[in-house]
Amino acid sequence: METVQNKHSITLKDRSQMRIEGVTEVISFDELAVMLKTQCGDMAIEGKDLRIAVLEIDAGIVVLSGTVSGVYYYEPRNKEKSGLVKKLFR
């Protein structure tokens, strides 16, 4: 079994095939959106007719097909900051 390496990359060809490396988990997927956990934070891919063509979580690789219209990263929330903000606005 191959382990996930400490790297993250995406390759997009003609907006119709996307290879993502450094994936640690598939959160959810349907034909309009795929949500992934990567080594650089949570990632959302939006599009049309999206399909997971290759899924090798042990190797950290996901390959998607379909029409990609957007790629977004979400930073993990810092619990200390949200706790401080809550205390300020009580």
Residue pairs with C-beta under 8 A, 6 or more apart in sequence:
1 58
2 58
2 59
3 58
4 22
4 23
4 24
4 39
4 57
4 58
4 59
4 60
5 22
5 60
6 22
6 39
7 21
7 22
7 39
8 20
8 21
8 22
8 38
8 39
8 40
9 20
9 21
9 22
10 18
10 19
10 20
10 21
10 71
11 18
11 19
12 18
12 68
12 71
15 67
15 68
15 69
16 65
16 66
16 67
16 68
17 53
17 63
17 64
17 65
18 45
18 63
18 64
18 68
19 54
19 61
19 62
19 63
20 36
20 38
20 43
20 61
20 62
20 63
20 64
21 60
21 61
22 38
22 39
22 40
22 60
23 36
23 37
23 38
23 57
23 60
23 61
23 62
24 37
24 38
24 39
24 57
24 60
25 36
25 37
25 57
26 34
26 35
26 36
26 37
26 52
26 55
26 57
26 62
27 35
27 36
27 37
27 42
28 34
28 35
29 35
29 50
29 52
30 50
31 48
31 49
31 50
31 51
31 66
32 46
32 47
32 48
32 50
33 44
33 45
33 46
33 47
33 50
34 44
34 45
34 50
34 52
34 62
34 64
35 42
35 43
35 44
36 42
36 43
36 44
36 45
36 62
37 43
39 60
40 73
41 73
41 74
41 75
41 76
42 73
42 74
42 76
43 71
43 72
43 73
43 74
44 70
44 71
44 72
44 74
45 64
45 68
45 70
45 71
45 72
46 68
46 69
46 70
46 71
46 72
47 66
47 67
47 68
47 69
47 70
48 66
48 67
48 69
49 66
49 67
50 64
50 65
50 66
50 67
50 68
51 64
51 65
51 66
52 62
52 63
52 64
53 63
53 64
53 65
54 61
54 62
54 63
55 61
55 62
56 62
